[in-house]
Amino acid sequence: MLRSVILAAARSNRVERLVESAPISRDIVRRFIAGEHVDDALARTRELAAGGLAVTIDYLGEDTTNPQQAEATRDEYLKLLDALHAAELTPAAEVSLKLSALGQVFDEKVAYEHARAICAKATEAGTTVTLDAEDHTTTDSTLEVLARLREDFPTTGAVVQSYLRRTEADCRELAVSGSRVRLCKGAYKEPESVAYQSRLDVDKSYVRCLNVLMSGSGYPMLATHDPRLVAIGEDRAKWFDRSADEFEFQMLYGVRPDEQRRLAELGYTVRIYLPYGTQWYAYMMRRLAERPANVGFLARALRSKG
Ligand SMILES: Cc1cc2nc3c(=O)[nH]c(=O)nc-3n(C[C@H](O)[C@H](O)[C@H](O)COP(=O)(O)OP(=O)(O)OC[C@H]3O[C@@H](n4cnc5c(N)ncnc54)[C@H](O)[C@@H]3O)c2cc1C
């Protein structure tokens, strides 16, 4: 219930204005976001890499309806990739992108062309791109764009969400040689017709998808902070005889940093999803929805406004 309310607020411009202007929001944001500029992303990446962690950087923004904004997002990624290359932070750091920030909402072809330019730059810089998964109305389009991108850039990563009923079948399609696939639970508010609603069903689906990916011939990227699912991931790696360089764990910047270090010390690749930019509102609201314990922060943020 609380999750639904917060995810609904994630799409409200009025709540966005309130939250963005509340002073305490800055403290919450600092915990989960690298900062506003490329230099902030580079500085945090350097720190994480020095601690033995890999990184995937996301330039914040989504659901763009304006072509100039989509171009500006593409240009920001090109700048970021140049900067990562110059700082010798590739291949440890790759980038994650949302097609909705590149124009998918108004023209899938535009989003494809922009993503293509970013993939070409990533290849030049010696790294890779992963296409984030967004709400279920975009899944078919995103998987189609992914398939086209993979014709020229086969290392482009996919993301699948275990809360969607379709995902186990998608995993079967994607678990092929060379295919990088991030498995997460899913962060959007979805209807029952397409998505499991209970935690138990989402977790059970995660394990079924994990089995498909770990037993297949692709490169699974297990994105979760859930201790039970991390343990099952470790177990399946042994079961399916995957060495530590044949899959990876992924977690969000600011979430369970001790666990990130623990897994890296055990010799696993652990990649941290590191967002930066000024458009942090929708991202932050999804993080709050996942962890209702943090909602007290939000309530204080709103009260301090007025
Ligand atoms: C690298 C990465 C990339 C992602 N990309 C996408 C994407 O492209 N599209 C998308 O829809 N979603 C994405 N997500 C978000 C994802 O779908 C989930 O919403 C998010 O990860 C929360 O689910 P969870 O598996 O971590 O477990 P939850 O169900 O949130 O938590 C399960 C358990 O994990 C532990 N836990 C969780 N958070 C904490 C915490 N802060 N401190 C201590 N313990 C904690 C607790 O024991 C909790 O009970 C991504 C997540 C990650 C990690």
PDBQT file of the ligand as one rigid body, heavy atoms in Angstrom, charges set to zero:
ROOT
HETATM    1  C1  LIG A 401      22.298  -2.671  -9.952  1.00  0.00    +0.000 C 
HETATM    2  C2  LIG A 401      20.823  -2.519  -9.993  1.00  0.00    +0.000 A 
HETATM    3  C3  LIG A 401      20.219  -2.120 -11.155  1.00  0.00    +0.000 A 
HETATM    4  C4  LIG A 401      18.828  -2.006 -11.223  1.00  0.00    +0.000 A 
HETATM    5  N1  LIG A 401      18.234  -1.692 -12.412  1.00  0.00    +0.000 NA
HETATM    6  C5  LIG A 401      16.893  -1.700 -12.493  1.00  0.00    +0.000 A 
HETATM    7  C6  LIG A 401      16.232  -1.516 -13.735  1.00  0.00    +0.000 A 
HETATM    8  O1  LIG A 401      16.858  -1.324 -14.797  1.00  0.00    +0.000 OA
HETATM    9  N2  LIG A 401      14.876  -1.519 -13.752  1.00  0.00    +0.000 N 
HETATM   10  C7  LIG A 401      14.131  -1.730 -12.617  1.00  0.00    +0.000 A 
HETATM   11  O2  LIG A 401      12.898  -1.767 -12.680  1.00  0.00    +0.000 OA
HETATM   12  N3  LIG A 401      14.737  -1.895 -11.417  1.00  0.00    +0.000 NA
HETATM   13  C8  LIG A 401      16.090  -1.883 -11.331  1.00  0.00    +0.000 A 
HETATM   14  N4  LIG A 401      16.686  -2.082 -10.114  1.00  0.00    +0.000 N 
HETATM   15  C9  LIG A 401      15.867  -2.035  -8.870  1.00  0.00    +0.000 C 
HETATM   16  C10 LIG A 401      15.307  -3.389  -8.525  1.00  0.00    +0.000 C 
HETATM   17  O3  LIG A 401      14.337  -3.759  -9.477  1.00  0.00    +0.000 OA
HETATM   18  C11 LIG A 401      14.670  -3.400  -7.129  1.00  0.00    +0.000 C 
HETATM   19  O4  LIG A 401      13.634  -2.474  -7.092  1.00  0.00    +0.000 OA
HETATM   20  C12 LIG A 401      15.657  -3.070  -6.032  1.00  0.00    +0.000 C 
HETATM   21  O5  LIG A 401      16.907  -3.641  -6.244  1.00  0.00    +0.000 OA
HETATM   22  C13 LIG A 401      15.117  -3.610  -4.701  1.00  0.00    +0.000 C 
HETATM   23  O6  LIG A 401      14.992  -5.017  -4.741  1.00  0.00    +0.000 OA
HETATM   24  P1  LIG A 401      16.007  -6.007  -3.987  1.00  0.00    +0.000 P 
HETATM   25  O7  LIG A 401      16.191  -7.206  -4.849  1.00  0.00    +0.000 OA
HETATM   26  O8  LIG A 401      17.241  -5.283  -3.655  1.00  0.00    +0.000 OA
HETATM   27  O9  LIG A 401      15.255  -6.493  -2.717  1.00  0.00    +0.000 OA
HETATM   28  P2  LIG A 401      14.101  -5.834  -1.709  1.00  0.00    +0.000 P 
HETATM   29  O10 LIG A 401      12.934  -6.703  -1.965  1.00  0.00    +0.000 OA
HETATM   30  O11 LIG A 401      14.033  -4.369  -1.865  1.00  0.00    +0.000 OA
HETATM   31  O12 LIG A 401      14.773  -6.152  -0.362  1.00  0.00    +0.000 OA
HETATM   32  C14 LIG A 401      14.929  -7.504   0.081  1.00  0.00    +0.000 C 
HETATM   33  C15 LIG A 401      15.801  -7.522   1.318  1.00  0.00    +0.000 C 
HETATM   34  O13 LIG A 401      17.086  -6.978   1.045  1.00  0.00    +0.000 OA
HETATM   35  C16 LIG A 401      17.593  -6.322   2.183  1.00  0.00    +0.000 C 
HETATM   36  N5  LIG A 401      17.771  -4.892   1.919  1.00  0.00    +0.000 N 
HETATM   37  C17 LIG A 401      17.266  -4.189   0.891  1.00  0.00    +0.000 A 
HETATM   38  N6  LIG A 401      17.629  -2.893   0.965  1.00  0.00    +0.000 NA
HETATM   39  C18 LIG A 401      18.377  -2.785   2.080  1.00  0.00    +0.000 A 
HETATM   40  C19 LIG A 401      19.034  -1.703   2.716  1.00  0.00    +0.000 A 
HETATM   41  N7  LIG A 401      18.975  -0.451   2.234  1.00  0.00    +0.000 N 
HETATM   42  N8  LIG A 401      19.723  -1.977   3.843  1.00  0.00    +0.000 NA
HETATM   43  C20 LIG A 401      19.751  -3.218   4.350  1.00  0.00    +0.000 A 
HETATM   44  N9  LIG A 401      19.145  -4.272   3.799  1.00  0.00    +0.000 NA
HETATM   45  C21 LIG A 401      18.467  -4.057   2.698  1.00  0.00    +0.000 A 
HETATM   46  C22 LIG A 401      16.563  -6.533   3.280  1.00  0.00    +0.000 C 
HETATM   47  O14 LIG A 401      16.866  -7.735   3.944  1.00  0.00    +0.000 OA
HETATM   48  C23 LIG A 401      15.282  -6.704   2.472  1.00  0.00    +0.000 C 
HETATM   49  O15 LIG A 401      14.274  -7.399   3.167  1.00  0.00    +0.000 OA
HETATM   50  C24 LIG A 401      18.056  -2.249 -10.040  1.00  0.00    +0.000 A 
HETATM   51  C25 LIG A 401      18.678  -2.670  -8.879  1.00  0.00    +0.000 A 
HETATM   52  C26 LIG A 401      20.027  -2.831  -8.835  1.00  0.00    +0.000 A 
HETATM   53  C27 LIG A 401      20.648  -3.328  -7.571  1.00  0.00    +0.000 C 
ENDROOT
TORSDOF 0
